[in-house]
């Protein structure tokens, strides 16, 4: 991974706790941005605006499973490794394997399925599907949330390994719901951070 891009990645140790990496990663940069927001009277308007944008951007990055790097999982360090998807057999035809990079699977595949959605429509869908979990998703601290995302990311890598490096098509479809729950987690947690730090 390019060093300049590290700010967009969440680094976790083998216990799925935030790892103290050199430079900035998504968690460290978010914590630093929140410090500016809390002490905004000591910073310029431009600095505070940048800090707000940083929190929103990096919280979304932290909840993108392809941005989570776990110490003892080598595949999580390889941004461009390929996963295959099998659509199974139909009418006696052979199963087809379609390669996806881990990054494109999580950042493009699900989103492009709903390309006509406006931000307002995404928000409405999130409230309908996950509004009853708002309190659950909002509870805890920034570091608790990092562990929460890390646990699910690890389970995905375990599933990938169990399937010989291939995600079967039905598995990908089933996990689209979790992709949406990640969006919900990020949205509710951004709201918590801004409400707490803009008091």
C-alpha positions as CSV (number, residue, x, y, z in Angstrom):
1,X,0.0,0.0,0.0
2,X,1.2,3.5,-0.7
3,X,2.3,5.4,2.4
4,X,0.2,8.4,1.4
5,X,-2.9,6.3,1.4
6,X,-2.4,4.8,4.9
7,X,-4.5,7.5,6.5
8,X,-7.5,5.8,4.9
9,X,-6.9,2.4,6.5
10,X,-7.7,1.1,10.0
11,X,-4.8,-1.0,11.4
12,X,-5.6,-3.6,14.0
13,X,-3.4,-6.0,15.9
14,X,-4.0,-9.8,16.3
15,X,-6.4,-9.1,19.1
16,X,-8.4,-6.8,16.8
17,X,-7.4,-3.7,18.9
18,X,-6.1,-0.5,17.3
19,X,-2.5,-0.8,16.4
20,X,0.0,2.0,17.0
21,X,1.4,2.4,13.5
22,X,3.9,4.9,12.3
23,X,2.4,8.0,10.8
24,X,-1.4,8.3,10.6
25,X,-4.1,5.8,10.0
26,X,-7.8,6.3,9.9
27,X,-8.3,6.0,13.7
28,X,-5.3,8.2,14.7
29,X,-6.2,10.9,12.1
30,X,-9.9,10.8,13.3
31,X,-8.8,11.3,17.0
32,X,-6.5,14.2,16.0
33,X,-9.4,15.8,14.0
34,X,-11.7,15.5,16.9
35,X,-9.2,17.2,19.1
36,X,-9.3,20.2,16.7
37,X,-13.1,20.2,16.7
38,X,-13.2,20.2,20.5
39,X,-10.8,23.1,20.7
40,X,-12.1,24.9,17.6
41,X,-11.8,28.3,19.3
42,X,-8.1,27.9,19.1
43,X,-8.1,27.0,15.4
44,X,-8.9,28.8,12.2
45,X,-12.2,28.2,10.4
46,X,-10.4,26.4,7.6
47,X,-8.7,24.0,10.1
48,X,-12.0,23.2,11.8
49,X,-13.7,22.7,8.4
50,X,-11.0,20.3,7.3
51,X,-11.2,18.5,10.7
52,X,-15.0,18.0,10.2
53,X,-14.5,16.6,6.7
54,X,-11.7,14.3,8.0
55,X,-14.0,12.8,10.6
56,X,-16.8,12.1,8.2
57,X,-14.5,10.8,5.5
58,X,-12.4,8.5,7.7
59,X,-15.3,7.1,9.7
60,X,-16.7,5.9,6.4
61,X,-13.3,4.5,5.5
62,X,-13.0,2.7,8.8
63,X,-16.4,0.9,8.2
64,X,-15.3,-0.3,4.7
65,X,-14.0,-3.8,5.3
66,X,-11.5,-3.5,2.4
67,X,-9.8,-0.8,4.4
68,X,-9.3,-2.9,7.6
69,X,-5.7,-4.3,7.9
70,X,-5.3,-7.0,10.6
71,X,-1.9,-7.9,11.8
72,X,-2.1,-11.7,11.6
73,X,-4.1,-11.9,8.3
74,X,-1.7,-11.4,5.4
75,X,-4.5,-11.2,2.8
76,X,-5.8,-8.0,4.6
77,X,-2.5,-6.3,3.6
78,X,-3.0,-7.0,-0.1
79,X,-5.3,-4.4,-1.5
80,X,-5.5,-5.9,-5.0
81,X,-5.7,-9.7,-4.3
82,X,-8.6,-11.4,-6.2
83,X,-11.5,-13.3,-4.9
84,X,-13.7,-15.4,-7.2
85,X,-17.4,-15.7,-7.2
86,X,-19.2,-18.8,-8.4
87,X,-22.8,-18.5,-9.7
88,X,-23.2,-22.3,-9.4
89,X,-24.7,-24.6,-12.0
90,X,-27.9,-24.0,-13.9
91,X,-29.4,-26.3,-16.6
92,X,-26.3,-28.5,-16.5
93,X,-23.9,-25.6,-17.4
94,X,-20.6,-25.2,-15.7
95,X,-20.2,-22.8,-12.8
96,X,-18.7,-19.5,-13.8
97,X,-16.1,-17.8,-11.8
98,X,-16.0,-14.0,-11.9
99,X,-12.9,-12.4,-10.3
100,X,-13.3,-9.3,-8.1
101,X,-10.6,-7.5,-6.2
102,X,-11.3,-7.3,-2.5
103,X,-11.4,-3.5,-2.8
104,X,-13.9,-3.4,-5.7
105,X,-16.1,-6.0,-4.0
106,X,-16.8,-3.8,-1.0
107,X,-16.5,-0.3,-2.5
108,X,-18.2,-0.7,-5.9
109,X,-20.2,-3.9,-6.3
110,X,-22.9,-3.2,-3.8
111,X,-23.0,0.5,-4.4
112,X,-23.3,0.2,-8.1
113,X,-26.2,-2.1,-7.7
114,X,-28.1,0.9,-6.4
115,X,-26.5,3.6,-8.6
116,X,-29.8,5.5,-9.0
117,X,-30.0,6.0,-5.2
118,X,-29.6,9.6,-4.0
119,X,-28.0,10.3,-0.6
120,X,-31.5,10.9,0.8
121,X,-32.7,7.6,-0.5
122,X,-29.7,5.8,1.0
123,X,-30.4,7.5,4.3
124,X,-34.1,6.5,4.2
125,X,-33.2,2.9,3.5
126,X,-30.7,2.9,6.4
127,X,-33.3,4.1,8.8
128,X,-35.9,1.6,7.6
129,X,-33.5,-1.3,7.7
130,X,-31.3,-0.5,10.8
131,X,-33.1,2.3,12.7
132,X,-34.0,-0.1,15.5
133,X,-30.3,-0.7,16.0
134,X,-29.4,3.0,16.4
135,X,-28.7,2.7,20.1
136,X,-26.7,-0.5,19.7
137,X,-24.5,1.0,16.9
138,X,-24.0,4.3,18.8
139,X,-22.9,2.8,22.1
140,X,-19.2,2.6,23.0
141,X,-16.2,4.6,21.9
142,X,-14.3,5.2,18.7
143,X,-11.9,2.3,19.7
144,X,-14.8,0.0,20.5
145,X,-16.1,0.6,17.0
146,X,-12.8,-0.2,15.5
147,X,-12.9,-3.6,17.3
148,X,-16.5,-4.1,16.2
149,X,-15.5,-3.7,12.5
150,X,-12.4,-5.8,13.0
151,X,-14.4,-8.7,14.3
152,X,-16.6,-8.8,11.3
153,X,-13.7,-8.3,8.9
154,X,-11.9,-11.3,10.4
155,X,-15.0,-13.4,10.1
156,X,-15.1,-12.5,6.4
157,X,-11.5,-13.6,5.9
158,X,-12.2,-16.8,7.8
159,X,-15.1,-17.5,5.4
160,X,-12.9,-16.7,2.4
161,X,-10.2,-19.1,3.6
162,X,-12.8,-21.9,4.3
163,X,-14.0,-21.5,0.7
164,X,-10.5,-21.9,-0.8
165,X,-10.3,-18.2,-1.7
166,X,-13.7,-18.0,-3.4
167,X,-16.8,-16.3,-2.3
168,X,-19.7,-18.2,-3.7
169,X,-22.3,-15.9,-5.3
170,X,-25.0,-16.6,-2.7
171,X,-22.5,-15.6,0.0
172,X,-21.8,-12.3,-1.6
173,X,-25.5,-11.6,-2.0
174,X,-26.2,-12.5,1.7
175,X,-23.5,-10.2,2.9
176,X,-24.9,-7.2,1.1
177,X,-27.0,-6.7,4.1
178,X,-24.0,-6.3,6.3
179,X,-22.5,-3.8,3.8
180,X,-25.7,-1.8,4.5
181,X,-25.3,-2.3,8.2
182,X,-21.7,-0.9,7.9
183,X,-23.2,2.2,6.3
184,X,-25.7,2.5,9.1
185,X,-22.9,2.0,11.8
186,X,-20.8,4.7,10.1
187,X,-23.7,7.2,9.8
188,X,-24.9,6.8,13.4
189,X,-21.4,6.9,14.8
190,X,-20.5,10.0,12.8
191,X,-23.6,11.7,14.4
192,X,-22.5,10.6,17.9
193,X,-19.0,12.0,17.4
194,X,-20.1,15.3,16.0
195,X,-22.8,15.8,18.6
196,X,-20.4,15.0,21.4
197,X,-17.5,17.1,20.2
198,X,-19.5,20.2,18.9
199,X,-21.0,20.9,22.4
